[in-house]
Amino acid sequence: MKKTLRILLLAVFLPLVLLAGGLAAGAWWWVERPLALPADRVDFVVDPGSGPAAVARKLNQAGIPVHPRAFALLARLTERDTLLKAGGYEARRGDTAWTLLDRIARGQMSQRQITLVEGWSYRQIRAALRAHPDVTQTLDGVSDAELLERLAVQALNPEGLFFPDTYVFTPGTSDFELLRQAHAAMQRELQAAWDQRAEGLPLATPYEALILASIIEKETGHGPERTRVGGVFINRLRTGMLLQTDPTVIYGMGEAYQGRIRKRDLQTDTPWNTYTRAGLPPTPIASPGRAALLAAVQPESHKYYYFVSRGDGTSQFSTNLAEHNRAVSRYILGRNP
């Protein structure tokens, strides 16, 4: 009787044990098996509020083969289902289903970067954001006024409000979020420069310093001369001379500028034409970098009122108009005095 019972128990339970063992082995193999990725690195985005099944669908859409139900079960059994974090991630050759699940639960997001170049206009910044494949576009159709309202900024336009730098972000970050970060960076840099300003400058506000810095940024490609160029403009502002700087004329021309300025362009009045209007223009004309900001508030003290390009990236500075005309004759007209 006992022998018969043992045989019966073995006949009933042994297959169940073997089946359970087989299922466990199969599950372990699935969890630890490297996924067949379509490339060495595959980007994917986890949307806010996504559960394990939704994440699995996102993985499949990106070409990463995981079984949605098995992935969701793995997340629940390991208590990772409530820890999944939205953001941009990267699957790498050799990753397993468990590797990806743990990476998402830990929030180990992949990173991208975009560089906003010193001297870029707001139009160029927006173009760079639109061209970046990992930036989510949310500002199409949004006016400048709406953007400024969202940034809680009181300004005539967004020009010059975004600090040129390299910004690291996760794939799927919005264009607005990157602009928000760049604006916050410019606020910090501008305030830091303003706090170090020299005494007696003819600049009433940090925004005026920003405007001047943008002109300095566009006027020189030779870094060591920035403070000297800044000193020229400060001297002119102090004495009431017109700034007469070509980059402001170009900015005021907008799309009409085709690579060169004619005499009639210098005489055509716009709010930014410093040949026809005294003082600073109403807004910046580009995004200045840190060196240009400092040059605006810590200009070199000298007696120069003029400068002209030598054609090699440096400038010839003059204290009076006669000297300046001789420099123009030499470096622009190619005549030896």
C-alpha positions, 0 to 999 in steps of 0.5 A: 500500500505504501509502495503504491502511494509513493508511486502515485505521488511520484506520478502526480507531483514529479511532472509538476515539479519538473514543469515548475523547474522548467518554467523557472529555468525558462524564465531565468533564461528569458530574464538573463538572455541578451536582447536582439537589438537592431543596433549597438545602441537604441534610444527610447523614451519612457512617457510620464505615468507609464506602467510596465506594459506601456514601457514594454510597448515603447521598447517594441516600437523602438525595435527592442524585443521584449514580451509585454506580459513577461516584462510586466510580470518581472516588474511586479515580482521585483517590485520595480513596477512603481519605480519606473521613471519617465525620460530618455534611455538607451539600450546597449548591445548585451542588455537583458530585459532585467538590465533595461527594467533596472535601468529605468527604475533607477532613472539612469537616463541617456544624455544628449547635448546641444551647443548654443554658440556665442553671438547667435541670434534668437532665430539661430538658436530656435533653428538649432533646437528645431534641427536637433533630432532629440528635442521635442518641438512644442513651440511651433506656432507660439509667438514671441510674446507667449514665450516671454509670458511663459518665461515670466520675462518683461522684454520687447523680444527674446533676443539675447536672453539665452546664455550661449553654452553646451546644454546636456539633456535627455532625449525627448526634452522640449525646446521650451525646457532648454530655452528655460534653462538657457534663460536661467543661465543668462540671468545668473551670468548677467547678474554676476557680471553686473555685481562686478561692474566698474563705478560710473558706467553710463549703464542704468540696468543689467539689461543695458549691460546685456545690450552692450555686451551683445554689440561687443560680442558681434564687433570682435572676433579677437577675444583679448580686444573685447574690453578695449572695444567695450571701452570705445563704446563706453567712451561714446556713451559718456560723451553722447556720440553715436555708437555707429556700429554696423552689427546693429544696422545689420540686425535692424535690416533683418532678412533684407541683409544680403551680406553687405551694407550700403550707404543707404542702409546706414541712413535708413532708420530702424530702432537698431540703427546706431548711425541714426539713433543715439544711445543703445538700441532697444534690445540686444542683437545677439546672445553674448558670452561670459567674456562679452558680459564682463567686457561691458561692465569692466571695460578697458579705460582708455581714450579711444573712440574709433576702431577698424578691422585690420582684416586679420581678426584684430582692430586698429584703435584711434583716439580721433577722427583723423587717425581713424580715417588714416586707418580706414584708408590703410586697412579698408581701402588698401592705401598707404598713408 
